[in-house]
Amino acid sequence: MIEVKELSMRYGRTLAVDDLTFTVKPGRVTGFLGPNGAGKSTTMRAVLGLEVPAAGEALVDGRPYASLRRPMRTMGALLDAGAVHGGRSARDHLTCLARSNGIGRGRVAEVLDQVGLTDVADRRIGGFSLGMKQRLGIAAALLGDPAVLMFDEPLNGLDPEGIRWLRDLLRSLADEGRTVLLSSHLMNEMALTADHVIVIGRGRLIADTAMNDLAGHFQGDVLVRTACPDRLAAVMRAHGATVTAGDDGALSVRDLDAAEIGVLALSAGIALAELSPRGASLEEAFMRLTEDDTEYRTAPKEAAR
């Protein structure tokens, strides 16, 4: 497991991580979410022993990562795909890492094939695209066949095929009983990949819950289609609903459920073509959870003029 216990990280007067506690358990993909500046990357660096906490601790299998004799055999990590020697080939880069952790050369060939880089293994990394560097970083994380894996924004630069490949890979690793921690800003992909989510904002824990439960904490809307949208909208607003009209004429209704809308439409003699309850998406749930903890906020168009 990855255990973060009462972790605090301070840079001068800035408290980047504030008494943060959570556990990443095996057998599932855990999404690590938060706005820019929330402290996600700082926390991951603390797990790897690259940052010294002001208080608390971060442990891998009950021990500090820096104390592990062959750390890549216990946990593999990808924090920055560009942090590689551009003059080396992909094969040489992985071979150096393997030798430092007592891993055989045969494993280098295995992970190169696993991430789809066998055909370019002897090319210099400096000529790689961002997506290729991400694949190389993933290969390095897999090199020691570790039980714990941690990835910071690994989807950046991957094409659609690469995103799907990584999604399937992460799911298969979790299904094998491994511990997987994944940070990403791509909410649609996170919703498809993660079983559990940890949400932080301004360095503090906001939510630690199953993916299926996160959006369930927030009311969705009801999609309504009718030949008389203006009439129906007026009726629903009179009964306390919040109604938003879409470009295609469909109505998004909040504060009334589908049954209540159906009764109101029937009473007003308005025929309905569609009445579909919709749950809150992960993106919407995330935005609501973190609305008070977003450090960098874009001004509305009206205010920016």
N, C-alpha and C positions, 0 to 999 in steps of 0.2 A: 504493500500500500504506500501511498504518499500521504504523509500526515503533516499538516501545518498547524502549529499550536501557538496561539496568542502571539503571532508574528507581528512585529512592528519594524518598519524600515524608515529611516529618516535621512534626508539630505539637507544639511543646514537647517533652515527653519521649516522646510517642507516635510510633512509627514506623509510619505508615499503609501505606506501600508499601516493600517491602524488596528492592532489587536485582532488579527485575522486568524480564524480557526476553521478548518474543514478537513475532511478525510476523503481521499479518492480510493475507491474500493475496486477490487478485481472483478472481472467478468462483465464489465460494462464500459461503454464509452462515456466519459464525463466531459461535458462542454464547460469551458471556462469563459464566461462572458462578462463584459463591462465596457463602458464608454472609453474613448481614448483618454489616457491619463488616470485610469481607474486603479492601476497597480498590478495588472495581470503579468506583464513581462518581468516586472521587479520581483514579484512573488516567485515566478519560475526560476529566475536567476538565483534567488535565495535557496530554492530547493536543490540547485546544482552546486551550492557553495560558492557562487561567484559574487555574492554580496554578503556582507556581515550584518546580521540583524541588530537593531538597537535593543530588541527584546524578543523573547520567544525563540522558537526553533522550527526547522523544517527537516523532516526525516523521510528516508526511503527504506522501507522494510525495517523500520525501527532504529536506523542509524543515520548519521550525517553522511551525505553522499561523498564528501571529501575523505571520509575515513575508510571507504571501500577499497580493497586492494586491487580488484579488477572491476572498476565501476561500470564499464560498458556491458558486462555480463549480467548486471543487476538492473540497470536502467539505461535506456537509450533516449536521447533527446535531440530535438531540432529547435533551436532558437533563432538562428540567423543563417539562412541559406547562402548568403554572400560571404560569410566568414571562412573562406577557404583560400589556399594558395593558388592563384590563377595560373601559375606556370607549371603546376603538376597535372598529370593526367588523372582522370577519375579513378583508375585502377591503383595508381601510386598513392593517391590520397587515402583510399580505403585500406591499402596494404600497410601504410604507416600507422593508422589507427589500430588495425588488427594486431600488429606486432607489439604495440604498447600495452595491449590488454591480453596477450597470450592467446590470440585467436588465429587459427590456421588460414593459409592462403585460399584453401578451397571455399571457405565461407565468403571470401571477397567475391568470388565468381558467382556464388549463389545469390547474394543480395543484388549484385549488378543485374543479373537476369530477372530477379523479382521486381525491380523497379523499372525495367525496360531500357537499361543503359548499356547492355552488352556490346552493341554495335558501335558505340562511341566511347568505350571504356579507355581507349588509349589516346583520345583527344585531350588537349589542354582545357582545363576548366575555365580559363579566361575567355574562351570562345563559346561557352555554354549560354543558352537563354536562361531567364529566371526560372522557367518551368523545369528545365533540365537540372539546374542547381537545386531546386526543391527536391527533385527525385534523388539526387545524390545525397542530400542531407537526410532524407528518409532512409536511404540505404545505410548511411552511417549509424543512424539510430537503431536499425535492425541488426547491425553487424554482430553484436554479442549475443543474439537470440535472447534478449532480456525479458523478464516477466513484467517489467514496468516501462511504459513509454510515455513521453511527454512532447507535444508538438505545439509550437507557437506560430499561428498563421501559416500552416503548411499548404493551404490552398492557393495562396498568392502566386500568380503566374502560371498556374496549371490551366490547360485547355479543358473543354467539357469532358473529353475522354479521360483526361488525367484526374479530374475531380471525381468522376464516377469510380475510377480505379482506386483512388485513395479512400473513398467512402467504403467500398467493398473490403479493402484491406483492413481498415480500422475495425470494421464490424467483425471480420474473421479473427483478428487478434483478440478482441474482447470475448468472442465465442470460445476461444481456446483457454479462457480463464485469466488472461492477462489484464493488467491495469492500464487504462489508456486515458490520458488527459489531453484535451484538444482545445486550443484557443482559436477563435475565428470571429470575424465580423460578418460573415456570410450566413445570415439567419436561416435562409431556406435550406442550405446545406446542413447547418447544425440541427435543424428540426428533423432532417432525414437520417442523420448519423448518430446523434447522442441519445443515450438512455436517461441520463441524469444531467442536471445543470447546476453549476455554482455561479452565482451572479454577484459581482462586487462593484462598488462605486466609491470613489475617493478613498480607496484602500480599505473599505469596510464591507463586511458580508451583508448582502441584501437578501439573497435566497439560496437555499441548498435543498433541491427537491427533484423529484422525478420529472422528466420532460413532459409526460402526459398530464401531470398535475399543474405545471407552471401556467399554461394558458387557461386552465380551468379556473384559476383564481380570478379571472377577469371575464366580464360579460362580453359576448360577441354582439352580433347584430342579427337582424332578420332581413333577408333579401325579398322584396315584394315587387311583383310586376303586375300591372293592370292597365286597362285602356283609359282609366281616369285617374292618373297619378296625382294631379293637383287637388281634386276633390278628396281623395283618400288621405293625402298628406294633411289637409286641413282638419279632417276628422281625427286623425291620430294625434296631431299636435294639441287639439282641444282636450285630449285625454292624457296629456303629459309626456308624449313621446318626443324624442329627438329624431327628426327626419332629414335625410340628406338625399338629394336627387343626383343620380349619376348621369353621365353624358348620354347613355343609351336609354334614359327614361326610367330605369329601375330605381327603386327607393331602398335606401339603407335605413333601417328603423332600430332605434335603441329605446330602452326603458319600457317596452311592451314585448311580451313574448308572442310566439306565433299563434297560439290559441286566442289570445286577446285581440290580436289584429284580425283574425278570421271572423270573430264575433262582431267587431266594429264594422268590417266591410259588409257583412251580411245585413246588419241593421241599417246601413246606409244604402243598400241595394247596389253595391259595387262588386262586379265580378272580378275574381283574381285569376291571373294566369300562372303565377308562381308565388309560393310562400315557403321560403327556405331558411331555417335557423342556421347561423354560422357562428362557430366558436372563434374566440380571439386567436390570431396567429401568434407564433413565437415572436415575430418582429414586434407586433403590437404589444404583447405582454412585456417584452424587454423594454420598449420605449416607456411604458407606464411605470415599470419598476424603477427605472433609472432616471426619470425626468427631473428629479431633484438633485441628482448626482452627476449630471453631465457638465464637465468642466469647459468644454469648447462647444459653444452652441451657435448655430447659424441664425442670423437675424431674419425675421420674416421679410418678404419682398417689400411690404408697405413701409417697414421701418428702415429698410436699406436705401430707399430712394432719397 
